[in-house]
């Protein structure tokens, strides 16, 4: 390739990749505020997992040392 091919390559690339429209179609801030104001729903299996973990630590307190060591 020579230096004279650069304008031709540039022209072909501009034809192949049209300009991108970067303007937003709508305002996203109200949607962000709605998401921040909503309370996240905690599924039942998260509560069940927490209960199993607490029960395990109650019946086997030595496991807390094992988990603390791995943190």
Phi, psi and omega in degrees: 000146179245174180294337183284347181278344185301311179298324180292317178297317179300317181295318180293322178294322178294326177288322184287325182242100180292160180297147182266136177274110184263002180286140178286144179280334180207169180280127183269347185298317177301323179292322177296316179296320177298318180294325179287330182276343180283140176277130181291137179279131179258117181292159183298327183289338173292318177295320179296318179295319177296320178296319178296319180295315179296316178299320178296318180289332177289317182278334180228076184295340179294336180294336178297324178293321178296314180292322178295324179295325183276354178279000000 
